[in-house]
Amino acid sequence: MKAKATPVVSSLESHIGFWLRFVSNHVSHGFARKLENTGVTVAEWVILRELFDAGETAPSRLAASSGLTRGAVSKLIDRLLAKGLVSRKEAGADRRFQEVNLTAAGRAVVPKLAALADSNDEEFFSHLSSKDREMLVAILRKLVAANQLKKVPTT
């Protein structure tokens, strides 16, 4: 009787996805730790940053630009309202339509949070030359486009 051949099983480290997730998890965790003292989560930061550029906008537009569901955006807006970082008002006669905007406190905190994001990037990627960083970002953008990825990472 012939012995059954043992299948070849690739190692975790042989997968690009393993290394992407390994680095991504550490970068994300580092940023989340930096945000802990601010009272803002990574997901809330994404909404604040989107509003910083967009100005007054509908939650549905925030959902589209962030790749989050409308329900998730609604919950995040509620949390940011409670923290005094955003305001919400009805848009016109139909109460179902709303506009969201940063408050003065929200507009003031975004640059501070962006500095933490910049610091986090510097910590993790300063070992790469600027040319290597540009190449890494170009490759990642190419993968995003090729795979039609839309959802902004928030965790």
C-alpha positions in Angstrom: 0.0 0.0 0.0 1.3 3.4 -1.0 1.8 6.0 1.7 -0.5 9.0 1.4 1.5 12.1 0.3 1.5 14.9 2.8 0.1 18.1 1.1 2.4 21.0 0.9 1.0 23.8 3.1 2.4 27.3 2.6 3.5 29.2 5.7 1.8 32.2 7.0 4.8 34.3 6.3 4.8 33.3 2.6 1.6 35.4 2.0 1.7 39.1 1.2 -1.6 39.4 3.0 0.0 38.2 6.2 2.6 41.0 6.0 0.0 43.7 5.0 -2.2 42.7 8.0 0.8 42.4 10.3 1.9 46.0 9.6 -1.6 47.4 9.3 -2.7 46.0 12.6 0.3 47.6 14.3 -0.1 50.9 12.6 -3.8 51.0 13.4 -3.3 49.9 17.0 -0.6 52.6 17.4 -3.0 55.3 16.1 -5.8 54.1 18.3 -3.6 54.3 21.3 -2.6 57.8 20.4 -6.3 58.8 20.1 -7.2 57.3 23.5 -6.5 60.5 25.4 -8.5 62.6 22.9 -11.8 60.8 23.5 -12.1 60.2 19.7 -12.1 56.8 18.1 -10.5 56.0 14.7 -13.9 55.7 13.1 -14.9 59.1 14.5 -11.7 60.5 13.2 -12.5 59.4 9.7 -15.9 61.2 9.9 -14.3 64.4 11.4 -11.6 64.4 8.7 -14.2 63.9 5.9 -16.3 66.8 7.3 -13.2 69.0 7.6 -12.9 69.0 3.8 -16.6 68.6 2.9 -18.0 71.3 5.1 -21.8 71.0 5.7 -23.0 67.8 4.1 -25.5 65.1 4.2 -24.8 61.9 6.2 -25.5 59.9 3.1 -22.6 61.7 1.4 -20.4 60.9 4.4 -21.4 57.3 4.0 -20.5 57.3 0.3 -17.2 59.1 0.8 -16.1 56.9 3.7 -17.5 53.6 2.4 -19.3 53.1 5.7 -23.0 52.2 5.9 -25.5 55.0 6.5 -26.4 53.3 9.8 -22.7 53.3 10.9 -22.4 57.0 9.9 -25.6 57.8 11.8 -24.2 56.2 15.0 -20.9 58.0 14.6 -22.6 61.3 14.1 -24.7 60.7 17.2 -21.5 60.1 19.2 -19.8 63.2 17.8 -22.9 65.3 18.5 -22.7 64.1 22.2 -19.1 65.2 22.3 -19.9 68.6 20.8 -17.7 68.1 17.7 -20.5 68.2 15.1 -23.8 69.9 14.6 -26.8 68.5 12.8 -29.7 70.4 11.3 -32.7 69.6 9.1 -32.3 70.4 5.5 -35.5 72.0 4.3 -39.1 71.1 5.1 -38.5 67.3 5.0 -37.1 66.3 8.4 -35.6 63.1 6.9 -32.9 65.1 5.2 -30.2 66.5 7.4 -27.0 68.3 7.1 -24.0 67.8 9.4 -21.1 70.1 10.0 -18.2 70.5 12.3 -18.6 72.7 15.3 -15.9 75.2 16.2 -14.6 72.5 18.7 -14.6 69.9 15.9 -12.8 72.2 13.5 -10.2 72.9 16.1 -9.6 69.3 17.0 -9.1 68.0 13.5 -5.6 69.5 13.0 -4.5 68.1 16.4 -5.8 64.6 15.4 -4.1 64.9 12.0 -0.8 65.7 13.7 -1.3 62.4 15.7 -1.9 60.5 12.5 1.2 62.1 10.9 3.2 61.2 14.0 2.0 57.6 13.8 2.9 57.4 10.2 6.4 58.8 11.0 6.9 56.3 13.7 6.1 53.3 11.5 7.4 54.4 8.1 10.4 56.7 8.9 12.7 53.7 8.2 11.7 53.9 4.6 13.2 56.5 2.2 10.8 59.0 0.7 11.2 57.1 -2.6 10.3 53.8 -0.9 7.3 55.4 0.8 6.1 56.8 -2.6 6.5 53.4 -4.2 4.7 51.7 -1.4 1.7 54.1 -1.6 1.7 53.7 -5.4 1.6 49.9 -5.2 -1.2 50.0 -2.5 -3.2 52.5 -4.6 -2.8 50.2 -7.6 -4.1 47.3 -5.6 -7.1 49.4 -4.3 -8.0 50.4 -7.9 -7.5 46.9 -9.3 -9.7 45.4 -6.7 -12.2 48.3 -6.7 -11.9 48.8 -3.0 -14.1 51.5 -1.6 -14.5 51.2 2.1 -12.2 53.4 4.2 -10.6 51.4 7.0 -11.9 52.6 10.4 -10.7 49.8 12.7 
